[in-house]
Amino acid sequence: MITRLGVVGAGLMGSGIAEVSSRKGLSVVVVEASQAALERARNRITKSIDRGVRSGKLTAAERDAALARIAFETDLSAIADSELVVEAVIEEESTKLELFRRIDEVVTDPNAILASNTSSIPIMKLGMATKRPESVVGIHFFNPVPVMPLVELVTSLLTDPNTAGAANRFATDQLGKHVILSKDRAGFIVNALLIPYILSAIRMFESGFATAEDIDTGMVDGCAHPMGPLALADLIGLDTTMAVAESLYSEFKEPLYAPPPLLSRMCEAGLLGRKTSRGFYQYD
């Protein structure tokens, strides 16, 4: 059983992973590059847990205990004694590769699991950045982590079965998530299906075939999807959507994975969706 968790990267995903783990009784160390980023993470986690109290899912005592189990650090060496480390930084291959090299150097437990929350980058690449690829696995959560029940567990050709088993037990038995198993291919299961769908909607909008509102309404009211593809892209982040598309296209060279020009221009303009208050829609 995992008792000490390190989370490197405390954006929406990292904060969510830290929150659900602390609420399940784990001691969590969150590492970010700056004190300002840590304060944003602390505020995000606190607000989320406070919502749990207001909804009656948590007591005030449970909230206080969960928050007390999370430490916020800027020094990567703070995760040295972790039994499991989850990397949750930007979806950029070079950044993740360098970070895995550093995590490998600082984590002292030879049996520790080194996991990535990547949504698209092959785990084998990350594993080979370390001296222990047998300990590297993908544990891909979904946003928002406290709400979404799914986790994709991804093993590389070199992942030890014991590593995979321990990661599976962590996600299922300790966090109460529903785990699906994926081969180590870019995009794994969900994004290999989801991203071509979103890109197709962007191409439809880009061509002038239909408005963003009508495209999304068509899928919500016509197919009973909870959210249309363009609103979903805004929620995911257009930069993340772009990064996953590029990873998929690099792996498979299939036209359906190629990022449309409009998506590239929007990312270059900093119109990234909800995180910047403007994407395919305007947000207050």
N, C-alpha and C positions, 0 to 999 in steps of 0.2 A: 504493500500500500504506500502511495506517495504521501508524504507529509510536508515536504519542503519544495516549493515551486518557485522558479524564477521566470519572470515575464520580461522580455526585452523588447521595448517598443510599447508605448502606452497611448496610442491613438484610440479610435473607437473599438477596434478589435482587441488590442492588448488590455485596455481598461475593462472590457467586458469579460475577458478570460480571467483577469485578476479578481473581478467581483464575484463571478460564480464560484471560483475556487475558494475564496475566503469564506463565502457563505456556507460552503460545504466543510469548513473546518481546517483547511490547509493554511499553513504559514506561507505567505506570498511576499516575494521581493520584486518590486517593479523597478526597472531601470530605464531611464530616458537620458537623452543627450544633454538636456539643459534643465535648470531648476524651473524655468517658466513652463516647459512641457510637462514636468512633474506636477506642478500646481494645477494645470489644466486637467491632467488625469485624475488627481485627487478630487477636484471639484466634480468631474464627470461621474466618478464612482460614488461619491457621497450623494449626489442628486439622485442617481439611479436607486441606491439603497433606500434613500428617504422615500422615494415613490413606493417602494415595497412596504414600508411602514404605513404610509397613508392608505394603501390598498388593503391592508390587513394581512398581507402575506408574511410580514416580519413583525416582531415586537421591537420596541425601542432597545431592549437589552440585546437582542440578536443583532440589530444594526450596529450597536456600539462594539460588540464582540467581533463582528466581521471586519469593521474598519480597523480595529486594533491589530488584526492579524496581517495587515498589509503594511510593508515598509517601502518607502519611496527613496530611491538612490540614483545618483548620476555616475557612480563608479561601477563599472562592469564586474569588478572583483567581488561585489556584494553578493553575487549569485554563486560564489565558489563552492559552497556546500550543498547546492540544490541537488535533489534527486531527479528532477525533471525540469528542463528549461524549454520554454516555448518562445520562439522568435516571432515577433509580430510587427516588423518594421515595414517600410514602404515596399511595394511590389516591384522591386528593381533588382535584377539578378546580381549585378556587381556588388551592390550594397549588402545583400544577403550572404554572398560568398565570403566577403571580408568579415562580416559579423560572425559567421560560423567558425571561421579560422580563429577569431579571438575568443569565442565561447569555449572552443575546444581547449584553448590554452589555460583559461581561468578555472574551469570546472574541475574540481579535484577528484570527485568520486568516479572511479573507472566504470562503475555500473550505471551511471547517470544516463538518462534518456535525453537526447538533444533533438528537439522537435521544431518543425516550422509550421506556421499557420499560412504558408503560401497558398494562393488559390490557383497557381498555374505552373510554377517552376518545378521541373523534375527533381525529385528528392535525391537521385543519384548524384546530381551536380553538387548539391549542398553537402552531401555526405563525403564526397571526395575532397572537399575543402578542409576536412578534419583528418585526424589520424585514427579515428574510430568510426568509419562509415557504418559499421554494424550496429551502432547505437543511435543512428539518425533515422528519423521517421517523420512523415507528414501527419499532423493533427490539424485538419482544416475546419475551423469553426465558421459559423454563419452569423451575419449581422441582422439584428442585435443579439449578441451572445446570450444575455440572460433570458431571452424569449425563444430564440430558434432552437429546436431540439436536436438538429442534425449535426453530426461530425463526420467528415470523410477521413478515414485512416488509410494512409498511403505508405507502402513499403517499397524500398528499392531492391535491386538484385542482391545487395549485400546486407540488408537489414536482418539482424538476428531475429529468429522467431520469438525468443524471449523478450526482446525489445518490443516487438509488435504486440505480444500478449499483454505486457505490462501497460503499454499505451492504451490498449483497448479497455482494460480493466479500469484504468484511470478515468477514461471518458464515460464509460457505462456505469460501473459500480459506484464510483466516487462522485461524478458530476451529474449522473442521471441522463446522459445524452444518448441518442440513438445513433449508433455507429454503422456506416456502410463502408465496405472495403473496396479500394480502388487500386488498379495497377498503376505503375509509375509512368504515366504519360501526361504531357502538358495539359493542364485544364482538369485532369482527373475526370470524375463523372459529371458533376453538376455544371461546371463552367464549360466543359466540352459541348454540352447541350445548350446551355443558356446563352453564351456569348454569341454564337451565330444568329440566334433569335433576335437579340438586341441589335446586332449589327445590321440585320435585315430591316429592322424598323428604322434605324438611322438612315439607311440608303433610301427607304421609301419616303421619309420626310425630306431628305436632301434633294430628291428628284422633283419635289413639288407634287407628288402623287396624292398626298393627304396631309392635313395639319397634324401637329403633335397631339392635340386634344382628341381628334377623331381616331388616330392610330391607337392611342391608349384606351379610349372608350370602346373601340371595337374588340379589344382583347379582354377588357374587364367585363363588359356587358354581353359580349358574344361568346366568350370562352370561359367565363367565370374565373378569370385570373384575379387575384387580389389587387394587383397593380399592373398598369400598362408597362410596356418595355422601355419607353423613354423616361417615364417617371422612375422606373427601377434603375435605369442607368444613372440618373441624377442621384438616387439614394446610394448606390454603390460608389459613385464618384467616377467621372468620365476619365480621369487619369488612371484609375485602377482598371476600368473597362478597357482602356487603350493598352495598358501593360499586359493584361491577360490575352487580349487579341494578338498582340505582337508575339507573345510566347507561343500561343497556339499556331500562328502562321509560321514561325520559325521552325517548329517541330514538324508540322504536317504539310506545309506549302499548299494548302487548299484555299482557293479563292474565298470561300465562305468565311474564313477566319481573318481575311485582310481588313485592317481598319479603314473605314471610309474616309475620304478627304475631310469631310465636315467634322468628324470626330477629332482628327489631327489638328484642324484649325481651332476648334474650341479649346482643346488642351493647351495649345500655344497661347491662346488669349487668356488663359486662366479661368475659363468658364467651366468649372468642374462639377457643377451640380449643387446639391444642398450645402456642401462644405464651404462653398464660396458665395452662396445665396443666388446663384444664377447658373443655369445649364440650359436644358430644353425648356425649363420653366423658371419663372422668377420667384424667389423665396424671400420673405420678410425677415 
